[in-house]
Amino acid sequence: MQKTINLNADMGESYGAYTLGKDATMLDIVTSANIACGYHAGDPSVMLETVRLATAKGVSIGAHPAYPDLQGFGRRPLQMAHDDITAMVMYQIGALMGIAASLNVAVSHVKPHGALNNMACKDAGIAQAIARAVHAISPRLILLAPTGSQLYHAGITKNLHTAGEIFADRAYDDEGNLVPRSQPGAVIHDPAQCAAHVLALLDQGLPGQDAGAKATSSIHSVCVHGDTEDAVRISQRVRDVLVAHGYAIQPLPQVLSL
């Protein structure tokens, strides 16, 4: 039986007069798009066009909610009450679902962005607040979360369809957490290195995971950040190497057999 895996990227992060990323090209490579919902990037017109482009190319779409931080691109930690996080995430999912409905397209998943995602990986309360938001909108939505994280386990506990992801272009520390972007080497720019990194993670799991953790976490998706300069080259190299190693690259619902 052929192995399947998803390749996802963050998209729709242009807004107003500002253009970020090469979405049209990336959508020829990846199979799922995480679309910014206006809080860290994106605007209604960009959301609409990104959904339209993704659908035309057979790419599944997901909401990419974030802290309200346009100036910091959603990468600055904010302190918010858990109920406020739940409401904030629901609001952003609803915005994309409204845009998608106008095109008769379904939103398949939710993936938090930046600091919200990073904090939810370590903080069970934030993770549960996000899982509650996703479940409240629709228990049929997929929660895309870093494998083995608090967010991943919150999705499982909430009985959500939960997909575990790894990052092709980010380094991990000895405990299996992403190295902060402020540190040297946190972002991997070389496509060949990114592809080798993905294969190692698929083979060995995250650094620092014991046998029990590996048994309770799965890898369904590989992420390449769409805003990096080498995103197109990295995505294509990762895809080519995965295919060469026997993987079929599929949209997220198909990987989870939904």
C-alpha positions as CSV (number, residue, x, y, z in Angstrom):
1,M,0.0,0.0,0.0
2,Q,1.4,3.4,-1.0
3,K,2.2,5.9,1.7
4,T,0.4,9.2,1.6
5,I,1.4,12.5,3.1
6,N,0.3,16.1,2.8
7,L,2.4,19.1,1.8
8,N,1.1,22.4,3.2
9,A,2.1,26.1,3.1
10,D,0.8,29.3,4.6
11,M,-0.8,31.6,2.0
12,G,-2.9,34.6,1.4
13,E,-0.5,36.7,3.5
14,S,-0.6,39.7,1.2
15,Y,-2.8,42.6,2.2
16,G,-3.7,46.0,0.8
17,A,-0.7,47.3,-1.2
18,Y,1.7,44.7,0.2
19,T,2.5,41.5,-1.7
20,L,4.0,38.6,0.2
21,G,4.9,35.1,-1.1
22,K,4.5,33.4,-4.5
23,D,1.1,31.8,-3.9
24,A,0.2,31.0,-7.5
25,T,3.5,29.1,-8.0
26,M,3.3,27.4,-4.6
27,L,-0.2,26.2,-5.3
28,D,1.2,24.1,-8.2
29,I,3.4,22.2,-5.6
30,V,1.6,22.0,-2.3
31,T,-1.7,20.1,-1.7
32,S,-3.1,22.2,1.2
33,A,-3.1,25.9,1.8
34,N,-3.4,27.6,5.2
35,I,-5.1,31.0,4.4
36,A,-4.5,34.0,6.6
37,C,-7.7,35.5,8.0
38,G,-6.8,39.1,8.4
39,Y,-5.3,39.2,11.9
40,H,-1.6,38.7,11.1
41,A,-1.9,39.2,7.3
42,G,-4.4,38.9,4.5
43,D,-7.6,40.8,3.8
44,P,-11.0,39.9,2.4
45,S,-10.0,40.4,-1.3
46,V,-6.8,38.3,-0.9
47,M,-8.7,35.6,1.0
48,L,-11.2,35.4,-1.9
49,E,-8.6,35.2,-4.6
50,T,-6.5,32.7,-2.7
51,V,-9.5,30.4,-2.2
52,R,-10.3,30.8,-5.9
53,L,-6.8,29.9,-6.9
54,A,-6.4,27.0,-4.6
55,T,-9.7,25.5,-5.6
56,A,-8.8,25.7,-9.3
57,K,-5.6,23.7,-8.6
58,G,-7.2,21.1,-6.5
59,V,-5.6,22.3,-3.2
60,S,-7.6,21.9,0.0
61,I,-8.0,25.1,2.1
62,G,-7.8,25.8,5.8
63,A,-8.1,28.8,8.1
64,H,-4.8,30.2,9.5
65,P,-5.9,32.1,12.6
66,A,-3.4,34.2,14.5
67,Y,-3.0,36.8,17.2
68,P,-4.1,40.3,16.1
69,D,-0.6,41.5,15.2
70,L,-0.2,42.9,11.7
71,Q,2.9,44.8,12.6
72,G,4.6,41.7,14.0
73,F,3.2,39.3,11.5
74,G,1.6,37.3,14.3
75,R,5.0,36.2,15.6
76,R,4.9,38.2,18.9
77,P,3.5,36.4,21.9
78,L,0.4,38.1,23.4
79,Q,-1.3,37.4,26.7
80,M,-5.0,36.7,26.2
81,A,-7.7,35.0,28.3
82,H,-8.5,31.5,27.1
83,D,-12.1,32.4,26.3
84,D,-10.9,35.4,24.3
85,I,-8.6,33.1,22.3
86,T,-11.5,30.7,21.6
87,A,-13.7,33.6,20.3
88,M,-10.8,35.1,18.3
89,V,-10.1,31.7,16.5
90,M,-13.8,31.2,15.9
91,Y,-14.1,34.6,14.3
92,Q,-11.3,34.0,11.9
93,I,-12.5,30.5,10.9
94,G,-15.9,32.0,10.3
95,A,-14.5,34.7,8.1
96,L,-12.8,32.2,5.8
97,M,-15.8,29.9,5.8
98,G,-18.0,32.8,4.6
99,I,-15.5,33.6,1.8
100,A,-15.3,30.0,0.8
101,A,-19.1,29.5,0.9
102,S,-19.5,32.3,-1.7
103,L,-17.5,30.1,-4.1
104,N,-19.2,26.8,-3.0
105,V,-16.0,25.6,-1.5
106,A,-15.6,23.8,1.9
107,V,-12.9,24.7,4.4
108,S,-11.2,21.5,5.5
109,H,-8.9,22.4,8.3
110,V,-7.6,24.9,10.8
111,K,-3.9,25.6,11.5
112,P,-2.9,28.3,14.0
113,H,-0.2,30.7,12.9
114,G,3.1,32.0,14.5
115,A,3.2,32.8,18.2
116,L,-0.4,31.4,18.7
117,N,0.7,28.1,17.3
118,N,4.0,28.1,19.2
119,M,2.4,28.9,22.5
120,A,-0.3,26.3,22.1
121,C,2.4,23.7,21.5
122,K,3.6,24.1,25.1
123,D,0.6,25.6,26.9
124,A,-2.3,23.1,27.4
125,G,-4.8,25.9,28.3
126,I,-4.1,27.7,25.0
127,A,-4.2,24.5,23.1
128,Q,-7.6,23.5,24.6
129,A,-9.0,27.0,23.8
130,I,-8.1,26.5,20.2
131,A,-9.5,23.0,20.0
132,R,-12.7,24.3,21.6
133,A,-13.0,26.9,18.9
134,V,-12.5,24.4,16.1
135,H,-15.0,22.0,17.6
136,A,-17.6,24.7,18.2
137,I,-17.5,25.8,14.5
138,S,-17.6,22.2,13.2
139,P,-16.3,18.9,14.6
140,R,-15.7,17.8,11.0
141,L,-12.9,20.3,10.6
142,I,-9.3,19.0,10.8
143,L,-7.0,20.5,13.3
144,L,-3.5,20.6,11.8
145,A,-1.0,20.8,14.7
146,P,2.7,20.1,15.3
147,T,2.9,16.3,16.0
148,G,3.2,15.4,19.6
149,S,2.5,18.9,20.9
150,Q,0.0,20.0,23.4
151,L,-2.1,21.4,20.6
152,Y,-2.0,18.0,18.8
153,H,-3.1,16.2,22.0
154,A,-5.8,18.8,22.7
155,G,-7.3,18.0,19.3
156,I,-7.2,14.3,20.0
157,T,-8.8,14.8,23.4
158,K,-11.6,16.9,21.8
159,N,-12.3,14.1,19.3
160,L,-11.3,16.3,16.4
161,H,-9.8,14.9,13.2
162,T,-6.2,15.8,14.1
163,A,-3.3,15.8,11.7
164,G,0.3,16.0,12.9
165,E,2.8,18.1,11.0
166,I,6.5,18.7,10.8
167,F,8.3,21.7,9.4
168,A,10.7,21.2,6.5
169,D,12.4,24.6,6.9
170,R,12.6,24.9,10.7
171,A,15.2,23.5,13.0
172,Y,14.2,21.6,16.2
173,D,15.8,21.8,19.6
174,D,16.8,18.7,21.7
175,E,13.3,18.6,23.2
176,G,11.5,18.6,19.9
177,N,10.4,22.2,19.9
178,L,11.1,24.7,17.1
179,V,14.2,26.7,17.6
180,P,13.2,30.4,18.1
181,R,13.6,32.4,14.9
182,S,15.9,34.8,16.8
183,Q,18.5,32.1,17.1
184,P,21.0,31.3,14.3
185,G,20.1,28.4,12.2
186,A,16.4,28.4,13.2
187,V,15.3,28.7,9.6
188,I,16.7,26.3,7.0
189,H,17.2,27.8,3.6
190,D,18.9,25.1,1.6
191,P,16.3,23.0,-0.3
192,A,18.5,19.8,-0.2
193,Q,19.0,20.2,3.6
194,C,15.2,20.7,4.0
195,A,14.4,17.6,2.1
196,A,17.0,15.5,4.1
197,H,15.6,17.1,7.3
198,V,12.1,15.9,6.4
199,L,13.2,12.3,5.6
200,A,15.1,12.2,9.0
201,L,12.0,13.3,10.9
202,L,9.8,10.8,9.1
203,D,12.2,8.1,9.9
204,Q,13.2,9.0,13.4
205,G,10.5,11.2,14.8
206,L,11.2,14.5,16.6
207,P,14.3,15.0,18.7
208,G,13.8,14.1,22.4
209,Q,10.7,12.0,21.8
210,D,10.7,8.7,23.8
211,A,9.2,5.6,22.5
212,G,5.8,6.3,24.1
213,A,5.6,9.8,22.6
214,K,6.4,8.4,19.1
215,A,3.7,5.8,19.5
216,T,1.0,8.5,20.3
217,S,1.9,11.0,17.6
218,S,1.8,10.7,13.9
219,I,3.1,12.7,10.9
220,H,0.4,13.4,8.3
221,S,1.8,16.7,6.8
222,V,4.9,18.6,6.0
223,C,4.9,22.4,6.1
224,V,7.0,24.9,4.1
225,H,6.6,28.5,5.1
226,G,5.3,30.4,2.1
227,D,6.8,33.7,3.1
228,T,10.4,32.6,2.9
229,E,12.6,33.6,0.0
230,D,13.3,30.0,-1.0
231,A,9.8,28.6,-0.4
232,V,9.2,27.6,-4.0
233,R,12.5,25.8,-4.4
234,I,12.2,24.1,-1.0
235,S,8.6,23.0,-1.6
236,Q,9.5,21.5,-5.0
237,R,12.6,19.7,-3.7
238,V,10.7,18.3,-0.7
239,R,7.9,17.1,-2.9
240,D,10.3,15.5,-5.4
241,V,12.2,13.7,-2.6
242,L,9.0,12.4,-0.9
243,V,7.7,11.1,-4.2
244,A,11.1,9.4,-4.9
245,H,10.7,7.7,-1.5
246,G,7.3,6.3,-2.3
247,Y,4.9,8.9,-1.0
248,A,1.8,10.1,-2.7
249,I,1.3,13.8,-2.0
250,Q,-2.4,14.4,-1.3
251,P,-4.7,17.1,0.1
252,L,-5.2,16.8,3.9
253,P,-8.7,15.2,3.9
254,Q,-7.5,12.4,1.6
255,V,-4.5,11.7,3.8
256,L,-6.9,11.3,6.8
257,S,-9.3,9.3,4.6
258,L,-12.1,11.8,5.2
